[in-house]
Amino acid sequence: MIYTVSYVVTDSSHPGMMQNQDYPPEVGQRIRLGEREYEIIEVQELLPTRGDFAYLHATCRPITSEEEG
């Protein structure tokens, strides 16, 4: 399965991106976009799955330096 994921950042600290990947994003997962790390806070299906392709939207929030530990 190929997942086309639209990543959007809540505070506009990153312009977002589209990415093809072989695993679905999950709430709570941390990802790196550019120089910063973000946490996925919401995942929604954009279109119904077609064949081996799924189209998803993931909303992310920046991880603060306190959370990085």
mmCIF file of the N, C-alpha and C atoms, coordinates in Angstrom:
data_MODEL
# 
_entry.id   MODEL 
# 
loop_
_atom_site.group_PDB 
_atom_site.id 
_atom_site.type_symbol 
_atom_site.label_atom_id 
_atom_site.label_alt_id 
_atom_site.label_comp_id 
_atom_site.label_asym_id 
_atom_site.label_entity_id 
_atom_site.label_seq_id 
_atom_site.pdbx_PDB_ins_code 
_atom_site.Cartn_x 
_atom_site.Cartn_y 
_atom_site.Cartn_z 
_atom_site.occupancy 
_atom_site.B_iso_or_equiv 
_atom_site.pdbx_formal_charge 
_atom_site.auth_seq_id 
_atom_site.auth_comp_id 
_atom_site.auth_asym_id 
_atom_site.auth_atom_id 
_atom_site.pdbx_PDB_model_num 
ATOM 1   N N  . MET A 1 1  ? 0.844   -1.174 0.000  1.00 0.00 ? 1  MET A N  1 
ATOM 2   C CA . MET A 1 1  ? 0.000   0.000  0.000  1.00 0.00 ? 1  MET A CA 1 
ATOM 3   C C  . MET A 1 1  ? 0.891   1.239  0.000  1.00 0.00 ? 1  MET A C  1 
ATOM 4   N N  . ILE A 1 2  ? 0.525   2.218  -0.781 1.00 0.00 ? 2  ILE A N  1 
ATOM 5   C CA . ILE A 1 2  ? 1.222   3.505  -0.810 1.00 0.00 ? 2  ILE A CA 1 
ATOM 6   C C  . ILE A 1 2  ? 0.283   4.547  -0.225 1.00 0.00 ? 2  ILE A C  1 
ATOM 7   N N  . TYR A 1 3  ? 0.786   5.300  0.763  1.00 0.00 ? 3  TYR A N  1 
ATOM 8   C CA . TYR A 1 3  ? 0.010   6.346  1.411  1.00 0.00 ? 3  TYR A CA 1 
ATOM 9   C C  . TYR A 1 3  ? 0.538   7.704  0.946  1.00 0.00 ? 3  TYR A C  1 
ATOM 10  N N  . THR A 1 4  ? -0.326  8.480  0.310  1.00 0.00 ? 4  THR A N  1 
ATOM 11  C CA . THR A 1 4  ? 0.012   9.852  -0.035 1.00 0.00 ? 4  THR A CA 1 
ATOM 12  C C  . THR A 1 4  ? -0.524  10.708 1.097  1.00 0.00 ? 4  THR A C  1 
ATOM 13  N N  . VAL A 1 5  ? 0.398   11.357 1.817  1.00 0.00 ? 5  VAL A N  1 
ATOM 14  C CA . VAL A 1 5  ? 0.026   12.077 3.035  1.00 0.00 ? 5  VAL A CA 1 
ATOM 15  C C  . VAL A 1 5  ? 0.293   13.566 2.862  1.00 0.00 ? 5  VAL A C  1 
ATOM 16  N N  . SER A 1 6  ? -0.709  14.362 3.205  1.00 0.00 ? 6  SER A N  1 
ATOM 17  C CA . SER A 1 6  ? -0.588  15.815 3.250  1.00 0.00 ? 6  SER A CA 1 
ATOM 18  C C  . SER A 1 6  ? -0.342  16.193 4.707  1.00 0.00 ? 6  SER A C  1 
ATOM 19  N N  . TYR A 1 7  ? 0.853   16.709 4.994  1.00 0.00 ? 7  TYR A N  1 
ATOM 20  C CA . TYR A 1 7  ? 1.194   17.147 6.345  1.00 0.00 ? 7  TYR A CA 1 
ATOM 21  C C  . TYR A 1 7  ? 0.982   18.655 6.444  1.00 0.00 ? 7  TYR A C  1 
ATOM 22  N N  . VAL A 1 8  ? 0.188   19.090 7.436  1.00 0.00 ? 8  VAL A N  1 
ATOM 23  C CA . VAL A 1 8  ? -0.073  20.513 7.676  1.00 0.00 ? 8  VAL A CA 1 
ATOM 24  C C  . VAL A 1 8  ? 0.281   20.810 9.126  1.00 0.00 ? 8  VAL A C  1 
ATOM 25  N N  . VAL A 1 9  ? 0.986   21.935 9.348  1.00 0.00 ? 9  VAL A N  1 
ATOM 26  C CA . VAL A 1 9  ? 1.433   22.325 10.686 1.00 0.00 ? 9  VAL A CA 1 
ATOM 27  C C  . VAL A 1 9  ? 0.502   23.414 11.220 1.00 0.00 ? 9  VAL A C  1 
ATOM 28  N N  . THR A 1 10 ? 0.049   23.250 12.472 1.00 0.00 ? 10 THR A N  1 
ATOM 29  C CA . THR A 1 10 ? -0.957  24.149 13.058 1.00 0.00 ? 10 THR A CA 1 
ATOM 30  C C  . THR A 1 10 ? -0.509  25.591 13.190 1.00 0.00 ? 10 THR A C  1 
ATOM 31  N N  . ASP A 1 11 ? 0.751   25.845 13.499 1.00 0.00 ? 11 ASP A N  1 
ATOM 32  C CA . ASP A 1 11 ? 1.177   27.233 13.752 1.00 0.00 ? 11 ASP A CA 1 
ATOM 33  C C  . ASP A 1 11 ? 1.907   27.879 12.571 1.00 0.00 ? 11 ASP A C  1 
ATOM 34  N N  . SER A 1 12 ? 1.887   27.264 11.438 1.00 0.00 ? 12 SER A N  1 
ATOM 35  C CA . SER A 1 12 ? 2.529   27.785 10.220 1.00 0.00 ? 12 SER A CA 1 
ATOM 36  C C  . SER A 1 12 ? 4.047   27.926 10.346 1.00 0.00 ? 12 SER A C  1 
ATOM 37  N N  . SER A 1 13 ? 4.668   27.220 11.296 1.00 0.00 ? 13 SER A N  1 
ATOM 38  C CA . SER A 1 13 ? 6.127   27.272 11.411 1.00 0.00 ? 13 SER A CA 1 
ATOM 39  C C  . SER A 1 13 ? 6.809   26.489 10.291 1.00 0.00 ? 13 SER A C  1 
ATOM 40  N N  . HIS A 1 14 ? 6.025   25.728 9.546  1.00 0.00 ? 14 HIS A N  1 
ATOM 41  C CA . HIS A 1 14 ? 6.507   24.989 8.382  1.00 0.00 ? 14 HIS A CA 1 
ATOM 42  C C  . HIS A 1 14 ? 5.392   25.038 7.348  1.00 0.00 ? 14 HIS A C  1 
ATOM 43  N N  . PRO A 1 15 ? 5.716   25.178 6.066  1.00 0.00 ? 15 PRO A N  1 
ATOM 44  C CA . PRO A 1 15 ? 4.662   25.290 5.052  1.00 0.00 ? 15 PRO A CA 1 
ATOM 45  C C  . PRO A 1 15 ? 3.891   23.996 4.792  1.00 0.00 ? 15 PRO A C  1 
ATOM 46  N N  . GLY A 1 16 ? 4.335   22.880 5.397  1.00 0.00 ? 16 GLY A N  1 
ATOM 47  C CA . GLY A 1 16 ? 3.686   21.599 5.145  1.00 0.00 ? 16 GLY A CA 1 
ATOM 48  C C  . GLY A 1 16 ? 4.307   20.915 3.949  1.00 0.00 ? 16 GLY A C  1 
ATOM 49  N N  . MET A 1 17 ? 3.810   19.712 3.657  1.00 0.00 ? 17 MET A N  1 
ATOM 50  C CA . MET A 1 17 ? 4.376   18.968 2.541  1.00 0.00 ? 17 MET A CA 1 
ATOM 51  C C  . MET A 1 17 ? 3.475   17.792 2.191  1.00 0.00 ? 17 MET A C  1 
ATOM 52  N N  . MET A 1 18 ? 3.670   17.286 1.004  1.00 0.00 ? 18 MET A N  1 
ATOM 53  C CA . MET A 1 18 ? 3.025   16.052 0.549  1.00 0.00 ? 18 MET A CA 1 
ATOM 54  C C  . MET A 1 18 ? 4.125   15.012 0.455  1.00 0.00 ? 18 MET A C  1 
ATOM 55  N N  . GLN A 1 19 ? 3.804   13.794 0.896  1.00 0.00 ? 19 GLN A N  1 
ATOM 56  C CA . GLN A 1 19 ? 4.826   12.745 0.884  1.00 0.00 ? 19 GLN A CA 1 
ATOM 57  C C  . GLN A 1 19 ? 4.173   11.400 0.623  1.00 0.00 ? 19 GLN A C  1 
ATOM 58  N N  . ASN A 1 20 ? 4.795   10.597 -0.221 1.00 0.00 ? 20 ASN A N  1 
ATOM 59  C CA . ASN A 1 20 ? 4.386   9.199  -0.404 1.00 0.00 ? 20 ASN A CA 1 
ATOM 60  C C  . ASN A 1 20 ? 5.195   8.349  0.551  1.00 0.00 ? 20 ASN A C  1 
ATOM 61  N N  . GLN A 1 21 ? 4.511   7.433  1.235  1.00 0.00 ? 21 GLN A N  1 
ATOM 62  C CA . GLN A 1 21 ? 5.206   6.558  2.181  1.00 0.00 ? 21 GLN A CA 1 
ATOM 63  C C  . GLN A 1 21 ? 4.501   5.216  2.231  1.00 0.00 ? 21 GLN A C  1 
ATOM 64  N N  . ASP A 1 22 ? 5.177   4.214  2.769  1.00 0.00 ? 22 ASP A N  1 
ATOM 65  C CA . ASP A 1 22 ? 4.615   2.863  2.782  1.00 0.00 ? 22 ASP A CA 1 
ATOM 66  C C  . ASP A 1 22 ? 3.981   2.485  4.120  1.00 0.00 ? 22 ASP A C  1 
ATOM 67  N N  . TYR A 1 23 ? 3.726   3.464  4.981  1.00 0.00 ? 23 TYR A N  1 
ATOM 68  C CA . TYR A 1 23 ? 3.050   3.242  6.258  1.00 0.00 ? 23 TYR A CA 1 
ATOM 69  C C  . TYR A 1 23 ? 2.126   4.432  6.524  1.00 0.00 ? 23 TYR A C  1 
ATOM 70  N N  . PRO A 1 24 ? 1.000   4.221  7.188  1.00 0.00 ? 24 PRO A N  1 
ATOM 71  C CA . PRO A 1 24 ? 0.105   5.333  7.467  1.00 0.00 ? 24 PRO A CA 1 
ATOM 72  C C  . PRO A 1 24 ? 0.593   6.148  8.662  1.00 0.00 ? 24 PRO A C  1 
ATOM 73  N N  . PRO A 1 25 ? 0.367   7.456  8.669  1.00 0.00 ? 25 PRO A N  1 
ATOM 74  C CA . PRO A 1 25 ? 0.708   8.256  9.841  1.00 0.00 ? 25 PRO A CA 1 
ATOM 75  C C  . PRO A 1 25 ? -0.253  7.909  10.981 1.00 0.00 ? 25 PRO A C  1 
ATOM 76  N N  . GLU A 1 26 ? 0.211   8.074  12.215 1.00 0.00 ? 26 GLU A N  1 
ATOM 77  C CA . GLU A 1 26 ? -0.613  7.760  13.378 1.00 0.00 ? 26 GLU A CA 1 
ATOM 78  C C  . GLU A 1 26 ? -0.561  8.912  14.375 1.00 0.00 ? 26 GLU A C  1 
ATOM 79  N N  . VAL A 1 27 ? -1.688  9.169  15.032 1.00 0.00 ? 27 VAL A N  1 
ATOM 80  C CA . VAL A 1 27 ? -1.748  10.190 16.072 1.00 0.00 ? 27 VAL A CA 1 
ATOM 81  C C  . VAL A 1 27 ? -0.716  9.846  17.146 1.00 0.00 ? 27 VAL A C  1 
ATOM 82  N N  . GLY A 1 28 ? 0.042   10.864 17.576 1.00 0.00 ? 28 GLY A N  1 
ATOM 83  C CA . GLY A 1 28 ? 1.090   10.679 18.579 1.00 0.00 ? 28 GLY A CA 1 
ATOM 84  C C  . GLY A 1 28 ? 2.463   10.436 17.992 1.00 0.00 ? 28 GLY A C  1 
ATOM 85  N N  . GLN A 1 29 ? 2.514   10.061 16.719 1.00 0.00 ? 29 GLN A N  1 
ATOM 86  C CA . GLN A 1 29 ? 3.793   9.815  16.043 1.00 0.00 ? 29 GLN A CA 1 
ATOM 87  C C  . GLN A 1 29 ? 4.543   11.130 15.889 1.00 0.00 ? 29 GLN A C  1 
ATOM 88  N N  . ARG A 1 30 ? 5.858   11.074 16.034 1.00 0.00 ? 30 ARG A N  1 
ATOM 89  C CA . ARG A 1 30 ? 6.709   12.254 15.816 1.00 0.00 ? 30 ARG A CA 1 
ATOM 90  C C  . ARG A 1 30 ? 7.371   12.135 14.449 1.00 0.00 ? 30 ARG A C  1 
ATOM 91  N N  . ILE A 1 31 ? 7.394   13.260 13.752 1.00 0.00 ? 31 ILE A N  1 
ATOM 92  C CA . ILE A 1 31 ? 8.034   13.298 12.438 1.00 0.00 ? 31 ILE A CA 1 
ATOM 93  C C  . ILE A 1 31 ? 8.923   14.525 12.352 1.00 0.00 ? 31 ILE A C  1 
ATOM 94  N N  . ARG A 1 32 ? 9.890   14.484 11.451 1.00 0.00 ? 32 ARG A N  1 
ATOM 95  C CA . ARG A 1 32 ? 10.762  15.636 11.223 1.00 0.00 ? 32 ARG A CA 1 
ATOM 96  C C  . ARG A 1 32 ? 10.386  16.248 9.882  1.00 0.00 ? 32 ARG A C  1 
ATOM 97  N N  . LEU A 1 33 ? 10.094  17.548 9.929  1.00 0.00 ? 33 LEU A N  1 
ATOM 98  C CA . LEU A 1 33 ? 9.843   18.329 8.716  1.00 0.00 ? 33 LEU A CA 1 
ATOM 99  C C  . LEU A 1 33 ? 10.860  19.457 8.719  1.00 0.00 ? 33 LEU A C  1 
ATOM 100 N N  . GLY A 1 34 ? 11.784  19.425 7.794  1.00 0.00 ? 34 GLY A N  1 
ATOM 101 C CA . GLY A 1 34 ? 12.833  20.445 7.781  1.00 0.00 ? 34 GLY A CA 1 
ATOM 102 C C  . GLY A 1 34 ? 13.723  20.298 8.999  1.00 0.00 ? 34 GLY A C  1 
ATOM 103 N N  . GLU A 1 35 ? 13.919  21.396 9.713  1.00 0.00 ? 35 GLU A N  1 
ATOM 104 C CA . GLU A 1 35 ? 14.818  21.428 10.872 1.00 0.00 ? 35 GLU A CA 1 
ATOM 105 C C  . GLU A 1 35 ? 14.139  21.034 12.187 1.00 0.00 ? 35 GLU A C  1 
ATOM 106 N N  . ARG A 1 36 ? 12.811  20.956 12.208 1.00 0.00 ? 36 ARG A N  1 
ATOM 107 C CA . ARG A 1 36 ? 12.087  20.752 13.465 1.00 0.00 ? 36 ARG A CA 1 
ATOM 108 C C  . ARG A 1 36 ? 11.353  19.423 13.515 1.00 0.00 ? 36 ARG A C  1 
ATOM 109 N N  . GLU A 1 37 ? 11.015  19.054 14.746 1.00 0.00 ? 37 GLU A N  1 
ATOM 110 C CA . GLU A 1 37 ? 10.249  17.838 14.970 1.00 0.00 ? 37 GLU A CA 1 
ATOM 111 C C  . GLU A 1 37 ? 8.808   18.227 15.331 1.00 0.00 ? 37 GLU A C  1 
ATOM 112 N N  . TYR A 1 38 ? 7.859   17.422 14.842 1.00 0.00 ? 38 TYR A N  1 
ATOM 113 C CA . TYR A 1 38 ? 6.438   17.683 15.043 1.00 0.00 ? 38 TYR A CA 1 
ATOM 114 C C  . TYR A 1 38 ? 5.750   16.415 15.514 1.00 0.00 ? 38 TYR A C  1 
ATOM 115 N N  . GLU A 1 39 ? 4.614   16.615 16.196 1.00 0.00 ? 39 GLU A N  1 
ATOM 116 C CA . GLU A 1 39 ? 3.785   15.495 16.629 1.00 0.00 ? 39 GLU A CA 1 
ATOM 117 C C  . GLU A 1 39 ? 2.486   15.514 15.839 1.00 0.00 ? 39 GLU A C  1 
ATOM 118 N N  . ILE A 1 40 ? 2.080   14.355 15.338 1.00 0.00 ? 40 ILE A N  1 
ATOM 119 C CA . ILE A 1 40 ? 0.822   14.244 14.605 1.00 0.00 ? 40 ILE A CA 1 
ATOM 120 C C  . ILE A 1 40 ? -0.315  14.239 15.619 1.00 0.00 ? 40 ILE A C  1 
ATOM 121 N N  . ILE A 1 41 ? -1.273  15.158 15.437 1.00 0.00 ? 41 ILE A N  1 
ATOM 122 C CA . ILE A 1 41 ? -2.387  15.261 16.380 1.00 0.00 ? 41 ILE A CA 1 
ATOM 123 C C  . ILE A 1 41 ? -3.719  14.828 15.764 1.00 0.00 ? 41 ILE A C  1 
ATOM 124 N N  . GLU A 1 42 ? -3.756  14.668 14.445 1.00 0.00 ? 42 GLU A N  1 
ATOM 125 C CA . GLU A 1 42 ? -4.996  14.240 13.790 1.00 0.00 ? 42 GLU A CA 1 
ATOM 126 C C  . GLU A 1 42 ? -4.665  13.629 12.439 1.00 0.00 ? 42 GLU A C  1 
ATOM 127 N N  . VAL A 1 43 ? -5.377  12.571 12.087 1.00 0.00 ? 43 VAL A N  1 
ATOM 128 C CA . VAL A 1 43 ? -5.230  11.946 10.769 1.00 0.00 ? 43 VAL A CA 1 
ATOM 129 C C  . VAL A 1 43 ? -6.628  11.750 10.198 1.00 0.00 ? 43 VAL A C  1 
ATOM 130 N N  . GLN A 1 44 ? -6.818  12.182 8.943  1.00 0.00 ? 44 GLN A N  1 
ATOM 131 C CA . GLN A 1 44 ? -8.103  12.029 8.268  1.00 0.00 ? 44 GLN A CA 1 
ATOM 132 C C  . GLN A 1 44 ? -7.886  11.458 6.874  1.00 0.00 ? 44 GLN A C  1 
ATOM 133 N N  . GLU A 1 45 ? -8.847  10.671 6.430  1.00 0.00 ? 45 GLU A N  1 
ATOM 134 C CA . GLU A 1 45 ? -8.819  10.155 5.065  1.00 0.00 ? 45 GLU A CA 1 
ATOM 135 C C  . GLU A 1 45 ? -9.336  11.247 4.136  1.00 0.00 ? 45 GLU A C  1 
ATOM 136 N N  . LEU A 1 46 ? -8.564  11.583 3.097  1.00 0.00 ? 46 LEU A N  1 
ATOM 137 C CA . LEU A 1 46 ? -8.987  12.605 2.140  1.00 0.00 ? 46 LEU A CA 1 
ATOM 138 C C  . LEU A 1 46 ? -9.915  12.051 1.072  1.00 0.00 ? 46 LEU A C  1 
ATOM 139 N N  . LEU A 1 47 ? -9.565  10.880 0.567  1.00 0.00 ? 47 LEU A N  1 
ATOM 140 C CA . LEU A 1 47 ? -10.348 10.198 -0.458 1.00 0.00 ? 47 LEU A CA 1 
ATOM 141 C C  . LEU A 1 47 ? -10.419 8.723  -0.099 1.00 0.00 ? 47 LEU A C  1 
ATOM 142 N N  . PRO A 1 48 ? -11.442 8.036  -0.566 1.00 0.00 ? 48 PRO A N  1 
ATOM 143 C CA . PRO A 1 48 ? -11.477 6.591  -0.324 1.00 0.00 ? 48 PRO A CA 1 
ATOM 144 C C  . PRO A 1 48 ? -10.256 5.907  -0.950 1.00 0.00 ? 48 PRO A C  1 
ATOM 145 N N  . THR A 1 49 ? -9.793  4.855  -0.305 1.00 0.00 ? 49 THR A N  1 
ATOM 146 C CA . THR A 1 49 ? -8.664  4.090  -0.823 1.00 0.00 ? 49 THR A CA 1 
ATOM 147 C C  . THR A 1 49 ? -9.017  3.543  -2.204 1.00 0.00 ? 49 THR A C  1 
ATOM 148 N N  . ARG A 1 50 ? -8.064  3.640  -3.129 1.00 0.00 ? 50 ARG A N  1 
ATOM 149 C CA . ARG A 1 50 ? -8.259  3.123  -4.487 1.00 0.00 ? 50 ARG A CA 1 
ATOM 150 C C  . ARG A 1 50 ? -7.116  2.179  -4.803 1.00 0.00 ? 50 ARG A C  1 
ATOM 151 N N  . GLY A 1 51 ? -7.454  0.913  -4.925 1.00 0.00 ? 51 GLY A N  1 
ATOM 152 C CA . GLY A 1 51 ? -6.411  -0.074 -5.217 1.00 0.00 ? 51 GLY A CA 1 
ATOM 153 C C  . GLY A 1 51 ? -5.377  -0.097 -4.110 1.00 0.00 ? 51 GLY A C  1 
ATOM 154 N N  . ASP A 1 52 ? -4.129  0.153  -4.463 1.00 0.00 ? 52 ASP A N  1 
ATOM 155 C CA . ASP A 1 52 ? -3.033  0.162  -3.492 1.00 0.00 ? 52 ASP A CA 1 
ATOM 156 C C  . ASP A 1 52 ? -2.661  1.563  -3.027 1.00 0.00 ? 52 ASP A C  1 
ATOM 157 N N  . PHE A 1 53 ? -3.560  2.544  -3.199 1.00 0.00 ? 53 PHE A N  1 
ATOM 158 C CA . PHE A 1 53 ? -3.264  3.924  -2.841 1.00 0.00 ? 53 PHE A CA 1 
ATOM 159 C C  . PHE A 1 53 ? -4.272  4.460  -1.836 1.00 0.00 ? 53 PHE A C  1 
ATOM 160 N N  . ALA A 1 54 ? -3.765  5.105  -0.774 1.00 0.00 ? 54 ALA A N  1 
ATOM 161 C CA . ALA A 1 54 ? -4.602  5.770  0.224  1.00 0.00 ? 54 ALA A CA 1 
ATOM 162 C C  . ALA A 1 54 ? -4.165  7.228  0.287  1.00 0.00 ? 54 ALA A C  1 
ATOM 163 N N  . TYR A 1 55 ? -5.117  8.119  0.464  1.00 0.00 ? 55 TYR A N  1 
ATOM 164 C CA . TYR A 1 55 ? -4.857  9.557  0.489  1.00 0.00 ? 55 TYR A CA 1 
ATOM 165 C C  . TYR A 1 55 ? -5.270  10.098 1.852  1.00 0.00 ? 55 TYR A C  1 
ATOM 166 N N  . LEU A 1 56 ? -4.282  10.581 2.631  1.00 0.00 ? 56 LEU A N  1 
ATOM 167 C CA . LEU A 1 56 ? -4.512  10.986 4.010  1.00 0.00 ? 56 LEU A CA 1 
ATOM 168 C C  . LEU A 1 56 ? -4.035  12.408 4.273  1.00 0.00 ? 56 LEU A C  1 
ATOM 169 N N  . HIS A 1 57 ? -4.618  13.010 5.301  1.00 0.00 ? 57 HIS A N  1 
ATOM 170 C CA . HIS A 1 57 ? -4.227  14.335 5.766  1.00 0.00 ? 57 HIS A CA 1 
ATOM 171 C C  . HIS A 1 57 ? -3.799  14.184 7.219  1.00 0.00 ? 57 HIS A C  1 
ATOM 172 N N  . ALA A 1 58 ? -2.632  14.716 7.573  1.00 0.00 ? 58 ALA A N  1 
ATOM 173 C CA . ALA A 1 58 ? -2.146  14.658 8.953  1.00 0.00 ? 58 ALA A CA 1 
ATOM 174 C C  . ALA A 1 58 ? -1.880  16.076 9.447  1.00 0.00 ? 58 ALA A C  1 
ATOM 175 N N  . THR A 1 59 ? -2.538  16.439 10.552 1.00 0.00 ? 59 THR A N  1 
ATOM 176 C CA . THR A 1 59 ? -2.302  17.735 11.186 1.00 0.00 ? 59 THR A CA 1 
ATOM 177 C C  . THR A 1 59 ? -1.240  17.544 12.255 1.00 0.00 ? 59 THR A C  1 
ATOM 178 N N  . CYS A 1 60 ? -0.253  18.452 12.288 1.00 0.00 ? 60 CYS A N  1 
ATOM 179 C CA . CYS A 1 60 ? 0.877   18.336 13.202 1.00 0.00 ? 60 CYS A CA 1 
ATOM 180 C C  . CYS A 1 60 ? 1.043   19.598 14.030 1.00 0.00 ? 60 CYS A C  1 
ATOM 181 N N  . ARG A 1 61 ? 1.650   19.437 15.205 1.00 0.00 ? 61 ARG A N  1 
ATOM 182 C CA . ARG A 1 61 ? 2.001   20.583 16.037 1.00 0.00 ? 61 ARG A CA 1 
ATOM 183 C C  . ARG A 1 61 ? 3.487   20.510 16.346 1.00 0.00 ? 61 ARG A C  1 
ATOM 184 N N  . PRO A 1 62 ? 4.128   21.672 16.481 1.00 0.00 ? 62 PRO A N  1 
ATOM 185 C CA . PRO A 1 62 ? 5.560   21.648 16.811 1.00 0.00 ? 62 PRO A CA 1 
ATOM 186 C C  . PRO A 1 62 ? 5.788   21.074 18.205 1.00 0.00 ? 62 PRO A C  1 
ATOM 187 N N  . ILE A 1 63 ? 6.894   20.386 18.367 1.00 0.00 ? 63 ILE A N  1 
ATOM 188 C CA . ILE A 1 63 ? 7.298   19.884 19.683 1.00 0.00 ? 63 ILE A CA 1 
ATOM 189 C C  . ILE A 1 63 ? 8.200   20.945 20.297 1.00 0.00 ? 63 ILE A C  1 
ATOM 190 N N  . THR A 1 64 ? 7.868   21.342 21.509 1.00 0.00 ? 64 THR A N  1 
ATOM 191 C CA . THR A 1 64 ? 8.658   22.382 22.180 1.00 0.00 ? 64 THR A CA 1 
ATOM 192 C C  . THR A 1 64 ? 9.960   21.810 22.718 1.00 0.00 ? 64 THR A C  1 
ATOM 193 N N  . SER A 1 65 ? 10.907  22.688 23.018 1.00 0.00 ? 65 SER A N  1 
ATOM 194 C CA . SER A 1 65 ? 12.198  22.229 23.540 1.00 0.00 ? 65 SER A CA 1 
ATOM 195 C C  . SER A 1 65 ? 12.033  21.518 24.878 1.00 0.00 ? 65 SER A C  1 
ATOM 196 N N  . GLU A 1 66 ? 11.019  21.892 25.692 1.00 0.00 ? 66 GLU A N  1 
ATOM 197 C CA . GLU A 1 66 ? 10.769  21.217 26.966 1.00 0.00 ? 66 GLU A CA 1 
ATOM 198 C C  . GLU A 1 66 ? 10.329  19.764 26.731 1.00 0.00 ? 66 GLU A C  1 
ATOM 199 N N  . GLU A 1 67 ? 9.552   19.536 25.673 1.00 0.00 ? 67 GLU A N  1 
ATOM 200 C CA . GLU A 1 67 ? 9.061   18.190 25.363 1.00 0.00 ? 67 GLU A CA 1 
ATOM 201 C C  . GLU A 1 67 ? 10.169  17.305 24.788 1.00 0.00 ? 67 GLU A C  1 
ATOM 202 N N  . GLU A 1 68 ? 11.146  17.915 24.140 1.00 0.00 ? 68 GLU A N  1 
ATOM 203 C CA . GLU A 1 68 ? 12.240  17.141 23.552 1.00 0.00 ? 68 GLU A CA 1 
ATOM 204 C C  . GLU A 1 68 ? 13.117  16.509 24.622 1.00 0.00 ? 68 GLU A C  1 
ATOM 205 N N  . GLY A 1 69 ? 13.105  17.114 25.814 1.00 0.00 ? 69 GLY A N  1 
ATOM 206 C CA . GLY A 1 69 ? 13.751  16.518 26.960 1.00 0.00 ? 69 GLY A CA 1 
ATOM 207 C C  . GLY A 1 69 ? 15.200  16.650 27.070 1.00 0.00 ? 69 GLY A C  1 
# 
